[in-house]
Each structure stands twice: as structure tokens, then as C-alpha cells.
Amino acid sequence: MLMTGLVCFLITASPVDSPPPSSTAQVPITIGEKGVVLRDGKPYRAVGINYFSAFSRMLVKADDTSYEAGLDELVKRGIPFIRFMACPFWPKEYDLYKTDPAAYFRLMDVFVKAAEQRNIGLIPSLCWYDATVPDLMDEPRSAWGDPNSKTIAFMRQYVSEVVTRYMNSPALWAWELGNEYSLGADLPNAAQFRPWVVPNLGTRAERGPGDDLTHDMVVAACREFGNAVRQIDKVHPVTTGNSLPRNSAEHLRREHAWAQDSREELVQNLVDITPDPNNLISVHVYPQEHEKRFEQPDTSYLEILQLCMKASAQSGKGLFVGEFGAADDEKNGGPEKARREFTGLLAAIEEAGVPLSALWVFDLPFQESFVNVSPTNARSWQLDELEKANRRLKEKGYQ
């Protein structure tokens, strides 16, 4: 029943009313030579924040505009942009989009307008969880690797509608596929990490080998996403949403072995996992990322980020540290360790010359116990640090 309705929707749905594209719209950021991020033709650097549920909370409760107070706080702090989930998380949450797309986009219109009014930049992630669209299409997750799959067809449709509608918004900074698809690729123990099974939320009832991803599948998904964006928007940066490659990513790709990659292999993997027309390399960096790399017990954040910048310059694509941060629960070493890790990460981001980065995560009560940052909790100091970092970048002429 679900599948029949979705096929009909894909065949018959017409675009919802949206403003016509304008060739004169100003694009906040572009990618220049050697991957330099530009604003108004000049090198630009900024530290933003992930506001994961800023839009999606309205899909749960349409009149939930609590994000407005959050955006106001970010403006006050001088935090210039957010990365957010611009789609539902679970298949069931697509019901409004399927049955009344005009109502769905009215909610997104209100959110985008709120960002425009506050001059907050937006990096929307359009297909956040890698299992959701395949589940919606009743296909295994590996359908991301098939350009002729219903999964790719749905992605193209959704991307077309969102990009056409918002490409001219002055708030729009870049487009992102989803969150960390690359981490699921080529795992020898993939059966232990297959997607969740929650049928009442619209997932498939069973998982199997068809849900396992490979590097080539992820590259195909990223390429198809980039092509879908570029069919409409020729200018805004496009990024994958991938994380920093695992310390064995290239060995897993070639041999399904956990042997540690070299520095050169890390750079090559970053270039390969960001296929054209994607032009903004995405990495996520957390404390565990500097442990056991390059056959050494510890690698500095600075060295890792310098290698990411090398991949950026080598490929001519920008660099976006789409997530960074440090959990402060006891399992992760407690608040003092988290402060040291956060401080070290932010310092390395600045010293390495990373153009765009975003802290994880703002105003997400679900993660209050270990990482959520709000103006009123014990992690509010992190907002102070982001404010100071952007002030330093501005004083150096990057904003």
C-alpha cells in the first residue's frame, strides 16, 4: 500500500508554487582556485553551528517556532551560519510531504524566511539519514549506488523541488546530501551496523546484505546528488556531508582490512569520496579521530586538518568541517577533558586555515546529557568561544 502510493506520487506530483529562479541572485559564498572559499570575491572563513532540528521540529508540531529564539541567540553571538536537517528523519515523517507538499513547503518557507530576516546562513542537509529514502521506496540501502533506482529518483525529485524553491534565498550558502554516508562503507562487520528496524516509523521490517554500503555506492550517491543540484543551481557550493574517513578507509575499500591508512591515502580518500560536481569536501572531526592513525598512537588535530586542507588544495574544492565538538559525559572523560578537546579542536581549525566549520550541536534536548549546547546550560561557554573565534577571524580580514 505504501509503495503504490509513493510510485503514484513520484509520477504525478507537480512542483509546488515557488518563486522563479533569478540569475541575478547574490550567492553568499563560492569556491575559488585551490579550494579557497570566497565571499564577495575575497577569502572567507567562519565558524558556525549545527542546529539539527531547527526545521524538522515543525514536522512534529507545525506551530513549533522555538527555533526563532535560537536563531536570535546565534545572531547575538555573531555566529553566521547553521547546518540543519532539511528533511524528515524517519520515513513516516514524510507523510505531509507526500499528501500535501504545499503545506510541507509552507513550513520550510517560514523557516527560511526567519533565517533571511536575521541574516543567518543556511547549509541544508537534504537526505540526512542514509536509510530513510531507501526505506521510503521499499528498497535496500544499496539502492543509493544505482542511478536507476527509485531511491535516486525520489532524491532527484526532492532535490529539484527544494533547490528550485530556495536557490535564490540570500540565506542559502550551500547544499548537502546527508550525514556521514561514508562511515558505513566497506565494513567487514557490516551486519552489526545495518540500519535500525522501526516499522512503526516506516522502516523496512528486515535488514540484510543489500543494506550494506561500499565506497563506490557512496560515491555514486554523492555524484547523483551533485548532478541533481547542478541541473538547477550552477553556483552554490555542493557538499556530501561525509565524515573524516576512518583510519582504515582505503584498506577497507581495497582489502576489507582494518590496517591503518597512510597520510597520502587519507588525502586520496577525501578526494575520491567527493566526486564532481561536489566542490566542498566535508569532514567531521571528534576526539576519537586523532587516535590510532598513521601507525601512531596519537595524531594532532592540526596535522589531520592540514591533510584535509591539502586534499582541498589538491582537488580545488573547499573544506567544510561540518561537525566538531567533544562529548562531556563520564563515558567520554567528563567535562574537563571535553573542554581540553574542544579548545584544541577549535585552535587547530583556526591554525590550519579551515574556511568553514560548525560545532555539534545547538538546542537539541535529545542530546542534553552529553553534548547539547544551549545559552542556559553548562556548555554555554562553547557559544562564547565560537563568538570569540569569529571575532578573531573578522579582525584578520576573513569576514
Secondary structure, DSSP 8 states (H G I E B T S, - for coil): -HHHHHHHHHHH----------TT---S-EE-GGG-EEETTEE--EEEEE-TTTTTHHHHSTT--THHHHHHHHHHHT--EEEEE-S-SSGGGGHHHHH-HHHHHHHHHHHHHHHHHHT-EEEEESS-STTHHHHHTT--GGGGG-TTSHHHHHHHHHHHHHHHHHTT-TTB--EE--S-GGGGBT-TTGGGG-----GGGT--S---GGG-B-HHHHHHHHHHHHHHHHTT-SSS-EE-------TTHHHHHHHS------HHHHHHHHHHTS-TT--EEEEEE-GGGGEEETTEEE--HHHHHHHHHHHHHHHT-EEEEEEE----SGGGTHHHHHHHHHHHHHHHHHHHT-SEEEES-BS-GGGTTTT-B-TTSTTTHHHHHHHHHHHHHHHTT--
